[in-house]
Amino acid sequence: MCRSIRRLANLEPPAGEEEVREAALQFVRKLSGTTRPSRVNEAAFERAVEEVTMASVKLLRELATNAPARSREELARRARDRSRQRFGREAAVEMPRAGDAGQSGA
């Protein structure tokens, strides 16, 4: 599950709140051991996702670095190259853009 969580710090363009929320959702899914909580746990699950999202957004805003921002296009190119090398063909590797809702399943 957590393999789909990408490093979101120091990206150009910066990670959007929806992208951070998708990572928070994956994190809470991993912690809880479920991709879809039962009705009795749904409120606690959603609250946890929102709290992790808020904490993550705050963290990303407050982080300071001297390193140049990482290019999403360059990261996607490297991922395609690794896939080609590993599997011998082009795989559909796409990095979500800031503000895009990721289509990450569980």
KEPA-569109 format. One record per residue: x, y, z of N, C-alpha, C in turn; residue in three letters. Coordinates in pm, whole numbers, padded with zeros to 5 digits, always signed. Atoms other than C-alpha are relative to their C-alpha. Example, Ala and Ser with C-alpha at 12.3 -4.5 7.8 and 13.67 -1.06 7.14 Angstrom:
% KEPA-569109
+00089-00119+00000+01230-00450+00780+00090+00120+00000ALA
-00082-00119-00006+01367-00106+00714-00077+00109+00073SER
This chain:
% KEPA-569109
+00081-00120+00000+00000+00000+00000+00085+00126+00000MET
-00075-00124-00016+00258+00260+00103+00099+00027-00114CYS
-00091-00025+00112+00466+00216-00211-00051+00111-00089ARG
+00055-00105+00084+00231+00459-00379+00016+00139+00063SER
-00026-00130-00062+00323+00736-00133+00132+00051-00055ILE
-00119-00060+00059+00569+00960-00310+00053+00109+00092ARG
-00060-00109-00075+00811+01202-00153-00054+00130-00059ARG
+00068-00120+00048+00633+01537-00174+00076+00129+00031LEU
-00076-00119-00035+00892+01776-00033+00087+00045-00116ALA
-00093-00062+00095+01084+02013-00260-00026-00041-00145ASN
+00039+00028+00138+00893+01950-00583-00034+00128-00073LEU
+00041-00112+00084+00836+02187-00871-00092-00053-00107GLU
+00071-00088-00092+00548+02258-00895-00026-00069+00134PRO
+00019+00056-00134+00486+02211-00522-00123-00091+00008PRO
+00112+00091-00023+00257+01937-00396-00123+00077+00045ALA
+00126-00062-00038-00105+02043-00369-00064-00074+00116GLY
+00065+00061-00115-00333+01970-00076-00066-00133-00035GLU
+00064+00126+00040-00520+01699-00269+00104-00112-00014GLU
-00108+00098+00013-00193+01523-00350+00048-00045+00139GLU
-00039+00033-00137-00097+01539+00019-00108-00086+00065VAL
+00110+00078-00056-00443+01407+00113+00004-00145-00048ARG
-00010+00136+00054-00396+01105-00115+00110-00078+00073GLU
-00107+00066-00074-00066+01026+00060-00045-00028+00144ALA
+00051+00020-00135-00235+01072+00400-00097-00117+00004ALA
+00095+00110+00009-00512+00835+00295+00073-00135-00005LEU
-00078+00123+00008-00257+00568+00200+00065-00033+00134GLN
-00064+00020-00130-00078+00619+00531-00100-00054+00102PHE
+00103+00045-00095-00399+00580+00735-00048-00140-00036VAL
+00038+00136+00042-00496+00275+00530+00102-00101+00050ARG
-00106+00090-00044-00160+00118+00610-00006-00019+00151LYS
+00005+00009-00146-00185+00200+00981-00120-00080+00049LEU
+00122+00064-00046-00542+00078+01014-00014-00144-00051SER
+00008+00134+00056-00490-00232+00802-00123-00023-00085GLY
+00120+00013+00083-00797-00159+00591-00003+00109-00106THR
+00015-00101+00104-00870+00018+00267-00133+00071+00011THR
+00132-00060-00020-01231+00081+00359-00050-00039+00139ARG
+00040+00033-00136-01332+00105+00723-00147-00039+00009PRO
+00140+00032-00026-01654-00036+00864-00073+00129+00037SER
+00079-00120-00034-01937+00209+00932+00033+00052+00139ARG
-00027-00042-00137-01857+00213+01302+00135+00072+00011VAL
-00133-00061-00003-01496+00316+01226+00020+00110-00103ASN
-00013-00095+00110-01564+00544+00930+00035+00141+00047GLU
-00025-00137-00048-01570+00872+01129+00143+00013+00052ALA
-00137-00004-00054-01244+00792+01311+00102-00007-00114ALA
-00088+00015+00116-01082+00687+00981+00012+00133-00075PHE
+00000-00127+00073-01184+01008+00801+00067+00112+00081GLU
-00062-00100-00086-01080+01222+01099+00153-00017-00002ARG
-00143+00027+00006-00738+01054+01096+00060+00048-00132ALA
-00049-00045+00131-00699+01121+00722+00011+00152-00002VAL
-00003-00146-00001-00785+01489+00772+00112+00054+00089GLU
-00105-00045-00090-00549+01527+01068+00139-00025-00057GLU
-00129+00029+00063-00261+01358+00886+00023+00095-00117VAL
-00011-00095+00112-00332+01578+00581+00043+00137+00051THR
-00032-00133-00054-00324+01897+00788+00143+00004+00054MET
-00136+00004-00054-00005+01794+00969+00103-00007-00113ALA
-00092+00013+00113+00159+01700+00638+00014+00130-00078SER
-00004-00130+00069+00065+02027+00467+00084+00098+00080VAL
-00077-00090-00087+00204+02218+00764+00149-00034-00006LYS
-00140+00043+00008+00525+02013+00758+00064+00044-00131LEU
-00056-00035+00131+00577+02066+00385+00022+00150-00014LEU
-00015-00146+00005+00525+02443+00424+00121+00047+00082ARG
-00104-00045-00092+00775+02466+00710+00138-00055-00031GLU
-00130+00056+00033+01053+02252+00564+00083+00100-00079LEU
-00092-00089+00071+01355+02449+00447+00112-00085-00059ALA
-00109+00072+00065+01619+02327+00205+00079+00095-00088THR
-00084-00076+00092+01908+02464+00006+00009-00070-00135ASN
-00004+00078+00124+01869+02196-00261-00098+00059-00101ALA
+00095-00046+00102+01710+02292-00591-00123-00091-00001PRO
+00124+00077+00006+01349+02179-00636+00014-00111-00104ALA
-00003+00114+00091+01306+01839-00801-00109+00015-00105ARG
+00093-00011+00112+01140+01840-01140-00086-00126-00011SER
+00090+00115+00014+00832+01617-01168+00023-00071-00133ARG
-00023+00061+00130+00905+01560-01536+00125-00087+00002GLU
-00124+00077-00010+01259+01444-01458-00022-00126+00083GLU
+00030+00118-00082+01132+01210-01184-00080-00103-00079LEU
+00081+00091+00083+00876+01061-01426+00087-00066-00106ALA
-00090+00056+00101+01144+01015-01693+00088-00109+00060ARG
-00083+00100-00067+01369+00832-01447-00080-00126+00032ARG
+00085+00115-00031+01081+00608-01340-00027-00083-00126ALA
+00022+00071+00126+01008+00522-01705+00126-00076-00040ARG
-00127+00066+00034+01378+00445-01762+00023-00124+00087ASP
-00015+00115-00090+01388+00216-01455-00095-00113-00042ARG
+00098+00100+00041+01073+00040-01573+00045-00069-00129SER
-00047+00055+00127+01211-00005-01924+00116-00097+00024ARG
-00115+00083-00030+01533-00145-01781-00042-00128+00073GLN
+00044+00114-00079+01352-00376-01540-00088-00096-00079ARG
+00099+00084+00068+01072-00502-01764+00022-00010-00151PHE
-00029+00006+00142+01213-00438-02110-00104+00065-00089GLY
+00102-00071+00079+00920-00223-02219-00041+00125+00074ARG
+00050-00125-00057+00760+00112-02157-00121-00030+00088GLU
+00114+00014-00090+00529+00113-01857-00066+00136+00016ALA
+00074-00125-00020+00263+00372-01788+00033+00053+00139ALA
-00041-00061-00126+00441+00568-01514-00032+00148-00010VAL
+00041-00139+00004+00285+00901-01437+00005+00058+00140GLU
-00006-00068-00129+00362+01140-01153-00117+00098+00005MET
+00111-00095-00011+00055+01329-01031+00051+00142+00013PRO
-00036-00141-00008+00070+01704-01066-00067+00062+00120ARG
+00058-00071-00114+00000+01947-00788-00145+00033-00030ALA
+00143-00030+00015-00375+01976-00741-00078-00108-00069GLY
+00071+00111+00065-00454+01662-00940-00039-00101+00105ASP
+00041+00108-00088-00650+01393-00763+00063-00126-00052ALA
-00066+00123+00041-00435+01081-00777-00099-00113-00012GLY
+00088+00114+00020-00601+00767-00901+00061-00121+00067GLN
-00062+00110-00070-00437+00550-00639-00106-00089+00063SER
+00088+00098-00061-00631+00241-00555+00063-00048+00128GLY
-00058+00048-00125-00563+00042-00245+00088-00117-00019ALA
